[in-house]
Amino acid sequence: MLHFSRWKTILIWLTVLAGVLFAAPNLFSASTLASLPNWLPRQKLTLGLDLQGGSHILLQIDRQDLADERLESARDEIRTALRDAQIGYTGLTGTGRYVQVRIRDQGQIEAAKKALESLAQPISTGLFTSGSVTEMELSEPEPGLLRFTLTDAGLDYRVASALTQSIEVVSRRVNELGTTEPIIQRQGTDRILVQVPGLQDPQRLKDILGQTAKLTFQMVDQSIPVEEAINGRPPAGSTVIYSTDDPPVPYLIENRIIVSGENLVDAQATFDQRTNEPVVSFRFDNRGATRFGQATQTNVGRLFAIVLDDEVISAPQIREPILGGAGQISGNFTVQSANDLAVLLRAGALPADLTIIEERTVGPSLGADSIEAGQFASVVAAFLVVGFMLFAYGRLGLLANIALIANVLLIIAVLSVLGATLTLPGIAGIVLTMGMAVDSNVIIFERVREESRQGRSIVLSMDAGFRQALATVVDANVTTLIAAVILFFLGSGPIKGFAVTLAIGIVTTVFTAFTLTRWLVAAWLRRQRPKAMPNGVVRLVPDDTRISFMAFRKYAFALSLLLSLTSAVLFSTVDMNYGIDFRGGSSVEVQAKGPEADIRDIRNRLTTLDLGEVQVQEFGSVRDVLIRIGTQPGGEVAEQAAIEKVKNALGSDYEFRRVEVVGPTVSSELAFNGTVGVIASLLAMLVYIWIRFEWQFALGAIISTFHDVIMMIGFYVVAGIEFNLTSIAAILTIVGYSINDTVVVYDRVRDNLRRFKKMPIPDLLDLSMNQTLARTVLTGVTTLFALVALSIWGGEVIRSFTIAMIFGILVGTYSSVFVAGPLLILFKLRPGALSREDPAAAAGARTRPTEV
């Protein structure tokens, strides 16, 4: 195990060198990287919105809006077709998902069906495919009543088409804002994810994305006064539309569209040469210029309206024909609003309304504070972990620290190459990996010490330690990897980043522990030729402890049962402090522009806004305040309106550093995915441990881990810590850690079952617990060092996450000894339980050194 050929040595150090090269760009500015040779790596980690500020917006297409639009066009098609065929009809109506018409003459029913058959014909779903879909189905509920129903497949096709077109329009709009590296991508079947890092004005982005931007040029109907149309009934073919003025001005507008925004080829914000006011200059294509010229030529002296999203922007008088295909739109614009309108017109109209169902916005100042806090906490955690390894293992600790530094560099390198986004939970994942990565080295070094105490030479002890620890380290890390993979597929946003970081850290940890650390140890043995094992400053756990853990199993069971039942009762009877991720609503973090925030004044201002449940509390310093607003009864649109009210009420005295809005649709999905994530991870681990061990071990590990989950939930209830998406990440990480800890103990139990066939199970479990006690304590302490550093210096945003993790580490360590072990007695495990194992392999195991 300690011999390395030349090519293996070269590969190991080439891998480490690659990690250094691909991680190094993160230390330099963009200008410095641009001056370097082209062959050097330049890819840097992308900072998440919580680190550099920006906006995360999830948009959803209104399916009913598309359905209504299709039914409206179907009514027009039916009306036109029946009139052209000179077929009498009545009762042309549409509602929900269908439109129907009654044919007056029974003898013309077949002729009507033939005239309308194009509505029910299949349509092609692609230019290069032969697929088709029937958008509308014809039925005849009663003689003479023809009903066209919009099919699910037809609506899905329209939604898919609208989504593709909307992504293009949204991309053009966001790119017009001049932002760097925006992310616009499809999510699911009817949603668009928009992430714009570093955005200074998130509200402008929301305004740009929230408008459909359907621009039309229509004539003003001046046949009757508009007041008469409002009080009575508008003439056929005309509709009353209000202007954007304050107060709004009504206009009677002809429904006939002269030219639409589809005919625009350019739109720019300019200034009127006469009034010097901001206006929007536009230019039509040839078809639009021709139609606009004809309309203005035949309607000189009349008013025509410029309508945007069913609001009249302006209604100027046609003084002379406009034949050049160009013009301008005026309407009390500011410079920015004129620019925004030009952006909308150039990007084109959205095919359907997009509703903001989730918003997460972080101001640039909060992002800078988060980076500083995360960097400082990471440095402190690194010093604590490195110092502890030196303190506990001396020279071996130094070698482990070199491997640990290489491990972190490899994680950063892989994340950089993948173009991954580093978020605050991602930093937590790296720091947690630093603590857990030590576990592999602790398992190896404790095994080496045990071999050395049995009288073997240091070379043989090292060789046996690495060889026998391999299975244990792989089993322990695979179980944690299962939690990370499930977290990635079921999580969203920053949680995915945490899962990716944790998964990469697990892989690099196994690599560095069994290649780099082993190579360093082999090189040290060849050069120094030590005669004895190096020792640290002090041993936290004495050698050959003989604690009778199983003697306390009844008390431990009673305590665990009592606390678990208490947690379950509290969860059922006490309202958990659910975050907006699970209950919907809004969360706003503000910072006073003055020296101190006035919480009472904030509460008084918000009380007058009629927002329902509003919570105001200090958040970190005396200048920072966290505001939580309950779910609004009007749905996603009402959630956005509530945020606007808060900004108007507090904007003069407070800076908005973070805004999160989660609508009821998303919150229910997040709650479901979080629950499924925990259950799926437990089942996956159950299967893996069952395969690797026996059913008693699998059930014992899952029950003890489920015990930890229950305890974590109880902790959230009692402590009143907000339960949100990061809480799911914390629980799943503790699931992985607890299983990791339990697998290490069970692996030693399995080994001792092979060696001591006649030893009573309680004694065998005590022996196994004591043999792994040093590893359990050292790994727990190291991980706690990293988490405590994050908790104290990592910032308020992840403090609740790390506090819950600290509690989870303590509970997980307790359950691996006092719950997982005694459960094997309860399940009547016997030394002959490993019956499926090959006898020759078992005999060989008795002659090999035991595993940790």
GUMARDREN-856983 format. One record per residue (C-alpha): residue in one letter; x, y, z. Coordinates in steps of 0.2 Angstrom, whole numbers, padded with zeros to 4 digits, always signed. Layout:
BEGIN
AXYZ ...
END
This chain:
BEGIN
M+0000+0000+0000 L+0015+0012+0003 H+0024+0008-0013 F+0021+0021-0027 S+0028+0018-0045 R+0035+0033-0054 W+0020+0036-0065 K+0008+0035-0050 T+0018+0049-0042 I+0018+0059-0057 L-0001+0058-0059 I-0004+0062-0041 W+0006+0078-0042 L+0000+0083-0059 T-0018+0082-0051 V-0012+0093-0037 L-0004+0105-0049 A-0019+0106-0060 G-0029+0110-0044 V-0017+0124-0040 L-0018+0131-0058 F-0037+0130-0060 A-0040+0137-0042 A-0027+0151-0044 P-0037+0163-0055 N-0049+0166-0041 L-0035+0176-0032 F-0033+0188-0046 S-0043+0202-0054 A-0050+0202-0071 S-0037+0214-0078 T-0023+0204-0071 L-0030+0188-0079 A-0032+0197-0096 S-0013+0201-0096 L-0008+0182-0093 P-0004+0170-0107 N-0019+0163-0116 W-0014+0145-0112 L-0016+0148-0093 P-0033+0144-0085 R-0044+0160-0082 Q-0061+0153-0077 K-0066+0160-0060 L-0079+0155-0048 T-0096+0164-0051 L-0101+0172-0035 G-0120+0169-0030 L-0132+0183-0028 D-0130+0182-0009 L-0112+0186-0011 Q-0111+0199-0024 G-0129+0206-0024 G-0142+0204-0038 S-0159+0197-0042 H-0166+0180-0043 I-0184+0180-0051 L-0195+0165-0056 L-0208+0169-0069 Q-0223+0158-0073 I-0233+0159-0089 D-0252+0161-0086 R-0259+0146-0094 Q-0277+0152-0093 D-0272+0168-0101 L-0266+0158-0116 A-0282+0148-0116 D-0293+0163-0116 E-0283+0171-0130 R-0285+0155-0141 L-0303+0154-0137 E-0305+0172-0142 S-0296+0169-0158 A-0307+0154-0161 R-0323+0164-0159 D-0316+0176-0172 E-0312+0162-0184 I-0330+0154-0181 R-0338+0171-0184 T-0329+0174-0200 A-0330+0157-0207 L-0349+0156-0204 R-0352+0173-0212 D-0342+0169-0227 A-0352+0152-0229 Q-0368+0162-0226 I-0374+0151-0212 G-0385+0158-0199 Y-0380+0156-0181 T-0383+0162-0163 G-0376+0160-0146 L-0357+0161-0150 T-0350+0160-0133 G-0334+0154-0124 T-0330+0150-0106 G-0317+0140-0097 R-0309+0128-0110 Y-0322+0128-0124 V-0331+0139-0137 Q-0348+0135-0144 V-0360+0141-0157 R-0378+0136-0162 I-0383+0134-0180 R-0401+0140-0183 D-0405+0130-0198 Q-0404+0111-0195 G-0401+0108-0213 Q-0385+0118-0213 I-0376+0109-0199 E-0366+0098-0210 A-0361+0113-0220 A-0356+0122-0204 K-0345+0108-0199 K-0336+0108-0215 A-0334+0127-0214 L-0326+0125-0197 E-0316+0109-0200 S-0300+0118-0200 L-0302+0122-0182 A-0301+0104-0177 Q-0287+0099-0189 P-0270+0093-0182 I-0256+0106-0182 S-0238+0102-0185 T-0227+0104-0169 G-0211+0107-0177 L-0202+0112-0194 F-0191+0097-0194 T-0202+0084-0186 S-0217+0074-0191 G-0227+0076-0175 S-0243+0085-0174 V-0256+0089-0161 T-0275+0092-0161 E-0277+0108-0153 M-0296+0109-0153 E-0309+0094-0153 L-0327+0096-0161 S-0341+0089-0152 E-0360+0091-0153 P-0368+0089-0136 E-0386+0092-0144 P-0392+0094-0162 G-0386+0110-0169 L-0374+0115-0155 L-0356+0114-0161 R-0343+0114-0146 F-0324+0116-0149 T-0315+0111-0134 L-0296+0116-0131 T-0287+0100-0128 D-0274+0097-0114 A-0261+0093-0128 G-0266+0108-0137 L-0264+0120-0122 D-0247+0111-0118 Y-0241+0115-0136 R-0246+0133-0134 V-0238+0135-0117 A-0222+0127-0124 S-0222+0138-0139 A-0225+0153-0128 L-0212+0148-0116 T-0199+0147-0130 Q-0204+0164-0137 S-0204+0172-0119 I-0187+0166-0116 E-0181+0175-0131 V-0190+0191-0127 V-0184+0190-0109 S-0166+0187-0114 R-0167+0202-0126 R-0174+0213-0112 V-0162+0208-0099 N-0147+0210-0111 E-0153+0228-0116 L-0151+0233-0098 G-0132+0230-0100 T-0130+0218-0086 T-0115+0205-0085 E-0118+0186-0086 P-0136+0185-0083 I-0144+0168-0082 I-0160+0165-0092 Q-0166+0147-0093 R-0181+0136-0094 Q-0187+0129-0078 G-0200+0115-0079 T-0214+0116-0092 D-0221+0134-0089 R-0207+0144-0080 I-0192+0155-0083 L-0178+0158-0071 V-0169+0174-0072 Q-0154+0178-0062 V-0145+0194-0064 P-0129+0196-0053 G-0123+0213-0047 L-0139+0222-0053 Q-0140+0239-0044 D-0158+0242-0047 P-0169+0226-0045 Q-0185+0236-0046 R-0181+0241-0064 L-0178+0223-0069 K-0195+0218-0061 D-0204+0232-0071 I-0195+0227-0087 L-0200+0209-0085 G-0218+0212-0078 Q-0225+0221-0094 T-0231+0211-0108 A-0227+0226-0120 K-0241+0223-0132 L-0240+0240-0142 T-0254+0244-0154 F-0259+0260-0164 Q-0278+0262-0165 M-0290+0276-0170 V-0299+0285-0157 D-0318+0284-0159 Q-0325+0301-0159 S-0343+0297-0165 I-0350+0300-0147 P-0342+0308-0131 V-0332+0296-0121 E-0343+0300-0105 E-0358+0294-0114 A-0350+0277-0119 I-0345+0275-0100 N-0362+0279-0094 G-0371+0269-0107 R-0365+0256-0120 P-0350+0259-0131 P-0353+0258-0150 A-0350+0241-0158 G-0332+0238-0162 S-0325+0251-0149 T-0319+0250-0131 V-0316+0262-0117 I-0297+0262-0112 Y-0289+0274-0099 S-0273+0283-0101 T-0257+0282-0089 D-0260+0299-0083 D-0264+0303-0065 P-0279+0304-0064 P-0282+0292-0079 V-0291+0300-0094 P-0303+0289-0103 Y-0303+0287-0122 L-0315+0278-0133 I-0304+0267-0144 E-0309+0257-0160 N-0304+0239-0158 R-0297+0238-0176 I-0278+0238-0175 I-0269+0249-0188 V-0251+0243-0184 S-0244+0233-0170 G-0227+0232-0161 E-0223+0217-0172 N-0220+0230-0186 L-0207+0240-0176 V-0189+0238-0182 D-0181+0250-0170 A-0185+0261-0154 Q-0174+0273-0146 A-0176+0285-0131 T-0173+0303-0138 F-0178+0321-0134 D-0191+0331-0143 Q-0182+0345-0152 R-0196+0358-0148 T-0200+0354-0130 N-0183+0345-0125 E-0194+0332-0116 P-0189+0313-0116 V-0198+0304-0130 V-0197+0287-0139 S-0193+0288-0157 F-0198+0272-0167 R-0197+0266-0185 F-0208+0253-0194 D-0204+0240-0207 N-0210+0242-0224 R-0227+0234-0221 G-0230+0244-0205 A-0225+0260-0214 T-0237+0257-0228 R-0252+0253-0217 F-0247+0268-0205 G-0245+0280-0220 Q-0262+0274-0227 A-0271+0276-0210 T-0264+0294-0207 Q-0267+0299-0225 T-0286+0295-0224 N-0289+0301-0206 V-0281+0318-0206 G-0288+0328-0191 R-0293+0313-0181 L-0285+0307-0165 F-0276+0291-0165 A-0270+0281-0149 I-0254+0273-0145 V-0259+0259-0133 L-0247+0249-0122 D-0254+0234-0112 D-0272+0241-0113 E-0267+0258-0107 V-0266+0274-0118 I-0249+0281-0118 S-0254+0296-0129 A-0267+0301-0141 P-0261+0314-0153 Q-0270+0322-0168 I-0265+0318-0186 R-0261+0335-0193 E-0254+0328-0209 P-0250+0311-0217 I-0235+0302-0209 L-0227+0293-0224 G-0209+0290-0219 G-0213+0275-0207 A-0205+0284-0192 G-0212+0294-0178 Q-0211+0297-0159 I-0221+0293-0143 S-0223+0306-0130 G-0231+0304-0113 N-0224+0313-0098 F-0208+0301-0099 T-0193+0303-0088 V-0176+0298-0095 Q-0177+0281-0087 S-0195+0277-0092 A-0192+0282-0110 N-0176+0271-0110 D-0186+0257-0102 L-0201+0258-0115 A-0188+0258-0129 V-0180+0242-0122 L-0197+0234-0121 L-0202+0239-0139 R-0185+0233-0146 A-0186+0217-0137 G-0204+0213-0143 A-0220+0209-0134 L-0222+0193-0123 P-0234+0181-0130 A-0243+0179-0113 D-0242+0187-0096 L-0228+0182-0084 T-0231+0182-0066 I-0217+0183-0053 I-0220+0168-0042 E-0203+0169-0033 E-0191+0184-0030 R-0174+0184-0020 T-0165+0200-0021 V-0149+0205-0012 G-0142+0222-0012 P-0123+0225-0017 S-0119+0231+0001 L-0126+0216+0009 G-0116+0205-0004 A-0100+0214+0000 D-0103+0211+0019 S-0107+0192+0016 I-0091+0190+0006 E-0081+0198+0020 A-0089+0188+0033 G-0088+0172+0023 Q-0069+0174+0020 F-0065+0178+0038 A-0075+0164+0045 S-0067+0152+0032 V-0049+0158+0037 V-0053+0156+0056 A-0060+0138+0053 A-0045+0133+0043 F-0033+0139+0056 L-0043+0130+0070 V-0044+0113+0060 V-0026+0114+0055 G-0020+0119+0072 F-0031+0105+0080 M-0023+0092+0068 L-0006+0097+0073 F-0011+0097+0091 A-0018+0080+0090 Y-0006+0071+0079 G+0011+0081+0078 R+0020+0076+0062 L+0006+0066+0055 G-0005+0080+0058 L+0006+0091+0047 L+0005+0079+0033 A-0014+0078+0035 N-0014+0097+0034 I-0005+0097+0017 A-0017+0085+0010 L-0032+0096+0017 I-0025+0111+0009 A-0024+0102-0007 N-0041+0095-0005 V-0048+0113-0003 L-0039+0119-0019 L-0046+0104-0028 I-0063+0108-0023 I-0061+0126-0029 A-0053+0121-0045 V-0067+0109-0049 L-0080+0122-0045 S-0071+0134-0056 V-0070+0122-0071 L-0088+0118-0069 G-0093+0136-0069 A-0102+0133-0053 T-0110+0147-0043 L-0103+0149-0025 T-0116+0154-0012 L-0115+0157+0006 P-0122+0139+0009 G-0108+0134-0003 I-0095+0142+0008 A-0103+0133+0022 G-0101+0117+0012 I-0082+0120+0010 V-0079+0124+0028 L-0090+0108+0033 T-0079+0098+0021 M-0064+0104+0029 G-0070+0098+0046 M-0077+0081+0039 A-0061+0078+0027 V-0051+0076+0043 D-0062+0061+0047 S-0053+0051+0034 N-0036+0055+0041 V-0042+0052+0059 I-0049+0035+0054 I-0032+0030+0046 F-0021+0037+0060 E-0031+0029+0074 R-0030+0013+0064 V-0011+0015+0063 R-0009+0019+0081 E-0019+0003+0085 E-0008-0008+0074 S+0008+0000+0082 R+0001-0004+0100 Q+0000-0022+0094 G+0019-0022+0092 R+0021-0020+0073 S+0034-0009+0066 I+0029+0009+0060 V+0030+0004+0042 L+0019-0011+0044 S+0007-0001+0055 M+0006+0012+0042 D+0003+0000+0028 A-0010-0009+0038 G-0019+0007+0043 F-0021+0013+0026 R-0026-0004+0019 Q-0039-0008+0033 A-0047+0009+0033 L-0051+0009+0015 A-0068+0000+0016 T-0073+0011+0031 V-0069+0027+0023 V-0078+0022+0007 D-0093+0016+0016 A-0094+0032+0027 N-0092+0044+0013 V-0104+0035+0001 T-0118+0037+0013 T-0114+0056+0014 L-0113+0057-0005 I-0131+0049-0006 A-0138+0063+0004 A-0128+0076-0006 V-0135+0069-0023 I-0153+0068-0017 L-0151+0086-0010 F-0145+0092-0027 F-0159+0084-0037 L-0173+0089-0025 G-0166+0106-0019 S-0166+0123-0028 G-0155+0138-0029 P-0142+0140-0015 I-0146+0122-0009 K-0140+0115-0025 G-0124+0124-0023 F-0122+0117-0006 A-0125+0100-0012 V-0113+0101-0027 T-0099+0108-0015 L-0102+0094-0002 A-0102+0080-0016 I-0086+0087-0024 G-0078+0088-0007 I-0082+0070-0003 V-0074+0064-0019 T-0058+0075-0017 T-0057+0069+0001 V-0056+0051-0003 F-0043+0055-0016 T-0032+0065-0005 A-0034+0053+0009 F-0028+0038+0000 T-0017+0045-0013 L-0009+0061-0007 T-0008+0058+0011 R-0002+0040+0008 W+0012+0047-0004 L+0017+0060+0009 V+0018+0046+0023 A+0028+0035+0012 A+0040+0049+0007 W+0042+0053+0025 L+0045+0035+0030 R+0058+0033+0017 R+0068+0049+0021 Q+0066+0051+0040 R+0066+0032+0044 P+0057+0035+0061 K+0058+0021+0074 A+0042+0026+0083 M+0025+0034+0080 P+0025+0053+0081 N+0013+0059+0095 G+0003+0075+0097 V+0004+0087+0111 V-0010+0078+0121 R-0022+0063+0118 L-0040+0069+0120 V-0046+0050+0122 P-0034+0039+0132 D-0028+0022+0123 D-0038+0006+0128 T-0053+0014+0136 R-0065+0002+0144 I-0081+0012+0146 S-0097+0001+0148 F-0108+0010+0135 M-0121-0004+0134 A-0124-0003+0153 F-0132+0014+0150 R-0143+0008+0135 K-0159+0007+0145 Y-0157+0025+0151 A-0151+0030+0134 F-0167+0022+0126 A-0178+0030+0139 L-0170+0047+0136 S-0171+0046+0117 L-0189+0040+0117 L-0194+0054+0129 L-0185+0067+0119 S-0192+0060+0103 L-0210+0060+0109 T-0208+0077+0116 S-0201+0083+0099 A-0216+0075+0090 V-0229+0083+0102 L-0221+0100+0101 F-0221+0099+0082 S-0239+0094+0082 T-0245+0107+0095 V-0233+0122+0093 D-0232+0132+0077 M-0214+0130+0070 N-0206+0146+0064 Y-0208+0142+0046 G-0199+0154+0034 I-0207+0160+0018 D-0200+0146+0008 F-0213+0135+0016 R-0227+0146+0021 G-0226+0159+0007 G-0225+0178+0010 S-0211+0190+0010 S-0195+0193+0020 V-0186+0210+0019 E-0170+0215+0027 V-0167+0234+0029 Q-0153+0244+0036 A-0156+0261+0044 K-0147+0276+0035 G-0145+0283+0052 P-0136+0277+0067 E-0150+0266+0073 A-0166+0258+0067 D-0182+0262+0076 I-0192+0246+0076 R-0207+0254+0084 D-0208+0267+0071 I-0206+0254+0057 R-0220+0243+0065 N-0231+0258+0066 R-0228+0263+0048 L-0232+0245+0042 T-0247+0243+0052 T-0256+0256+0042 L-0253+0247+0026 D-0266+0233+0029 L-0254+0219+0025 G-0260+0206+0037 E-0247+0198+0048 V-0231+0208+0050 Q-0216+0204+0061 V-0202+0216+0064 Q-0186+0211+0073 E-0168+0217+0075 F-0157+0207+0064 G-0139+0207+0069 S-0133+0225+0072 V-0144+0239+0079 R-0145+0246+0061 D-0152+0230+0054 V-0170+0225+0054 L-0179+0210+0047 I-0197+0212+0042 R-0208+0197+0038 I-0225+0199+0029 G-0238+0185+0029 T-0245+0178+0013 Q-0256+0190+0004 P-0274+0184-0001 G-0273+0190-0018 G-0259+0178-0024 E-0242+0181-0032 V-0248+0199-0039 A-0253+0204-0021 E-0236+0198-0014 Q-0227+0210-0026 A-0239+0224-0022 A-0236+0222-0004 I-0217+0224-0006 E-0220+0240-0016 K-0230+0247-0001 V-0216+0243+0011 K-0203+0251+0000 N-0214+0267-0002 A-0216+0267+0017 L-0198+0265+0022 G-0188+0269+0007 S-0183+0287+0013 D-0175+0281+0029 Y-0169+0263+0026 E-0159+0254+0013 F-0167+0238+0006 R-0152+0225+0008 R-0162+0209+0004 V-0179+0205-0002 E-0187+0188-0004 V-0204+0184-0010 V-0211+0167-0012 G-0229+0164-0018 P-0240+0150-0012 T-0237+0140-0028 V-0218+0139-0025 S-0219+0137-0006 S-0230+0122-0007 E-0218+0114-0020 L-0203+0118-0009 A-0211+0110+0007 F-0216+0094-0003 N-0198+0093-0011 G-0190+0095+0006 T-0200+0081+0014 V-0197+0070+0000 G-0179+0074+0000 V-0177+0068+0018 I-0187+0052+0016 A-0178+0048-0001 S-0161+0050+0007 L-0166+0039+0022 L-0172+0025+0010 A-0157+0026-0001 M-0145+0024+0013 L-0156+0010+0020 V-0153+0000+0004 Y-0135+0004+0003 I-0131-0001+0021 W-0142-0017+0019 I-0131-0022+0004 R-0115-0018+0012 F-0120-0025+0030 E-0135-0035+0036 W-0153-0030+0039 Q-0150-0027+0057 F-0137-0014+0053 A-0147-0006+0040 L-0163-0004+0051 G-0152+0001+0066 A-0143+0015+0056 I-0160+0022+0049 I-0169+0022+0065 S-0154+0031+0074 T-0154+0043+0060 F-0173+0046+0060 H-0170+0049+0079 D-0158+0063+0074 V-0170+0070+0062 I-0184+0071+0075 M-0172+0079+0087 M-0167+0092+0075 I-0185+0096+0071 G-0188+0097+0090 F-0173+0109+0091 Y-0181+0120+0078 V-0197+0121+0087 V-0189+0125+0105 A-0176+0137+0099 G-0188+0146+0087 I-0176+0146+0073 E-0183+0150+0056 F-0186+0134+0047 N-0182+0137+0028 L-0173+0129+0013 T-0156+0130+0022 S-0164+0120+0037 I-0168+0106+0025 A-0149+0107+0019 A-0144+0106+0038 I-0155+0091+0041 L-0149+0081+0026 T-0131+0085+0030 I-0134+0079+0048 V-0142+0064+0040 G-0126+0061+0030 Y-0115+0064+0045 S-0124+0053+0057 I-0124+0039+0045 N-0106+0042+0042 D-0103+0041+0061 T-0114+0025+0063 V-0106+0016+0048 V-0089+0018+0056 V-0095+0011+0072 Y-0104-0003+0063 D-0089-0007+0052 R-0079-0011+0068 V-0094-0021+0075 R-0094-0031+0059 D-0076-0034+0060 N-0076-0040+0078 L-0091-0051+0074 R-0079-0061+0063 R-0065-0061+0076 F-0075-0065+0092 K-0088-0078+0088 K-0092-0082+0106 M-0091-0065+0114 P-0108-0059+0120 I-0116-0045+0110 P-0116-0031+0123 D-0097-0034+0127 L-0093-0035+0108 L-0102-0018+0106 D-0093-0010+0121 L-0077-0016+0113 S-0081-0009+0096 M-0087+0008+0104 N-0071+0010+0114 Q-0060+0005+0099 T-0069+0019+0088 L-0071+0032+0103 A-0055+0042+0098 R-0061+0043+0080 T-0078+0048+0085 V-0072+0062+0097 L-0059+0069+0086 T-0070+0070+0071 G-0084+0078+0081 V-0072+0091+0089 T-0064+0095+0072 T-0081+0098+0063 L-0087+0108+0078 F-0072+0119+0077 A-0077+0123+0059 L-0095+0126+0062 V-0092+0137+0078 A-0081+0148+0067 L-0095+0149+0054 S-0108+0153+0068 I-0098+0167+0076 W-0090+0175+0061 G-0100+0169+0046 G-0113+0183+0047 E-0131+0183+0052 V-0138+0175+0036 I-0130+0158+0039 R-0130+0159+0058 S-0146+0149+0061 F-0140+0136+0048 T-0123+0133+0058 I-0132+0133+0075 A-0143+0119+0069 M-0128+0110+0062 I-0119+0111+0079 F-0134+0104+0088 G-0135+0090+0074 I-0117+0085+0076 L-0119+0083+0095 V-0135+0073+0093 G-0128+0063+0078 T-0112+0058+0089 Y-0123+0053+0103 S-0135+0042+0093 S-0121+0033+0084 V-0115+0026+0101 F-0131+0026+0112 V-0144+0022+0100 A-0137+0014+0084 G-0127+0001+0095 P-0140-0004+0107 L-0152-0007+0093 L-0142-0021+0087 I-0145-0030+0104 L-0164-0026+0102 F-0163-0034+0084 K-0155-0049+0092 L-0139-0048+0082 R-0128-0063+0085 P-0110-0067+0080 G-0116-0079+0067 A-0126-0065+0059 L-0114-0063+0044 S-0120-0079+0036 R-0120-0074+0019 E-0102-0070+0019 D-0090-0082+0011 P-0082-0093+0024 A-0065-0091+0016 A-0066-0072+0017 A-0072-0073+0035 A-0057-0084+0039 G-0045-0072+0030 A-0053-0057+0040 R-0048-0065+0056 T-0030-0065+0051 R-0030-0047+0045 P-0029-0032+0056 T-0046-0025+0061 E-0054-0011+0052 V-0059+0006+0060 
END
